[in-house]
Amino acid sequence: MSSVDTRHVARDSLFLFADLTFEGQSESTRVKVRNLSAGGMMAESSEIVASRGDRLAIDLRNVGIVRGSVAWTQGNRFGVAFESDIDPKVVRAPIGTSPETPRYARPAVSTPTFSEEERRIRNL
């Protein structure tokens, strides 16, 4: 674990849920993700007792499983340093908007509005 100060790195403040599993445990726990950057995140949970250095895997929306370790703890909040960078904008994107999502599973788009003339021609 690096001792480099990364507090200047841009973070997205957000509120979403993710499933976290500590190394060596089979059950996952739902945590609140409070902020997210390419290299890590801050999470909150009243159910988890985390210690600095604990290895974990977290399932982030639109990204999947990301491995990392606990960088710090303070009360019921803790920081996670990811093993590899992610794109935080992908996590923030609505579910079903990625190009890999089949068209039938994407959100519906609004129906176009036609003028009176276009409707008349369309009905011919």
C-alpha positions as CSV (number, residue, x, y, z in Angstrom):
1,M,0.0,0.0,0.0
2,S,1.4,3.4,-1.0
3,S,1.8,6.3,1.4
4,V,1.2,8.8,-1.4
5,D,-1.4,11.4,-0.6
6,T,-4.3,11.1,-3.1
7,R,-6.8,13.4,-1.5
8,H,-6.3,15.9,-4.5
9,V,-7.7,13.3,-7.0
10,A,-11.1,14.2,-8.5
11,R,-13.9,12.3,-6.9
12,D,-17.6,11.9,-7.7
13,S,-19.9,12.5,-4.7
14,L,-22.8,10.1,-5.1
15,F,-25.0,7.8,-3.2
16,L,-25.5,4.2,-4.4
17,F,-25.4,0.7,-3.0
18,A,-22.8,-1.9,-3.8
19,D,-22.2,-5.5,-2.5
20,L,-18.8,-5.9,-0.7
21,T,-17.2,-9.3,0.2
22,F,-14.1,-9.5,2.3
23,E,-11.4,-12.0,1.3
24,G,-12.0,-15.3,3.0
25,Q,-15.7,-14.7,3.5
26,S,-18.5,-16.1,1.4
27,E,-21.2,-13.7,2.3
28,S,-21.4,-10.2,0.8
29,T,-22.7,-7.1,2.7
30,R,-24.5,-4.2,1.1
31,V,-22.6,-0.9,1.6
32,K,-23.4,2.7,0.8
33,V,-20.9,4.3,-1.6
34,R,-20.5,7.9,-0.7
35,N,-17.8,9.0,-3.2
36,L,-15.9,7.4,-5.9
37,S,-12.7,8.1,-7.9
38,A,-10.7,6.1,-10.5
39,G,-8.5,4.7,-7.8
40,G,-10.8,4.2,-4.8
41,M,-14.0,5.0,-2.9
42,M,-15.4,5.8,0.4
43,A,-18.1,3.5,1.7
44,E,-20.4,3.4,4.8
45,S,-21.9,0.5,6.7
46,S,-23.1,0.0,10.2
47,E,-22.7,-3.8,9.8
48,I,-19.0,-4.0,8.8
49,V,-16.0,-3.8,11.0
50,A,-13.1,-3.1,8.6
51,S,-9.5,-2.8,9.4
52,R,-6.8,-1.1,7.4
53,G,-5.3,-3.6,4.9
54,D,-8.3,-5.9,4.7
55,R,-8.6,-7.3,1.2
56,L,-12.0,-7.2,-0.5
57,A,-14.0,-7.3,-3.7
58,I,-16.8,-4.9,-4.4
59,D,-19.5,-5.3,-7.1
60,L,-20.0,-1.8,-8.7
61,R,-22.9,-1.0,-10.9
62,N,-22.1,-1.2,-14.7
63,V,-18.4,-2.2,-13.9
64,G,-18.6,-5.5,-12.0
65,I,-16.2,-6.9,-9.4
66,V,-13.4,-4.6,-8.4
67,R,-10.7,-5.8,-6.0
68,G,-9.0,-3.6,-3.5
69,S,-8.0,-3.1,0.2
70,V,-9.2,-1.0,3.1
71,A,-7.0,2.2,3.1
72,W,-8.5,3.8,6.2
73,T,-11.4,3.6,8.7
74,Q,-13.3,6.2,10.7
75,G,-16.4,5.2,12.6
76,N,-18.8,3.4,10.2
77,R,-17.0,4.8,7.1
78,F,-13.9,3.4,5.4
79,G,-11.8,4.1,2.3
80,V,-11.0,1.5,-0.3
81,A,-8.0,1.6,-2.6
82,F,-8.7,-0.3,-5.9
83,E,-6.0,-2.6,-7.4
84,S,-6.7,-1.1,-10.8
85,D,-8.3,2.1,-11.9
86,I,-12.0,2.2,-13.0
87,D,-14.0,4.8,-14.9
88,P,-16.3,6.4,-12.2
89,K,-18.5,7.9,-14.9
90,V,-19.5,4.4,-15.9
91,V,-20.6,3.6,-12.4
92,R,-22.7,6.7,-12.3
93,A,-24.4,6.1,-15.6
94,P,-28.0,4.7,-15.5
95,I,-28.3,1.0,-15.7
96,G,-28.9,-0.3,-19.2
97,T,-27.2,2.5,-21.1
98,S,-24.0,0.8,-22.0
99,P,-23.5,-0.3,-25.6
100,E,-23.3,-4.0,-24.5
101,T,-26.9,-3.8,-23.2
102,P,-29.3,-5.4,-25.7
103,R,-31.7,-2.9,-27.3
104,Y,-34.8,-4.5,-25.7
105,A,-33.3,-4.0,-22.2
106,R,-32.5,-0.3,-22.7
107,P,-34.9,2.4,-21.3
108,A,-37.6,3.5,-23.8
109,V,-37.1,6.7,-25.7
110,S,-39.9,9.2,-26.0
111,T,-42.2,8.9,-29.0
112,P,-41.8,11.5,-31.7
113,T,-44.4,14.1,-32.1
114,F,-45.8,14.7,-35.6
115,S,-47.5,17.8,-37.0
116,E,-51.1,17.6,-38.3
117,E,-49.8,17.4,-41.8
118,E,-47.3,14.6,-41.0
119,R,-50.1,12.6,-39.3
120,R,-52.4,13.1,-42.3
121,I,-49.7,11.8,-44.7
122,R,-48.9,9.0,-42.4
123,N,-52.5,7.8,-42.3
124,L,-52.7,7.5,-46.1
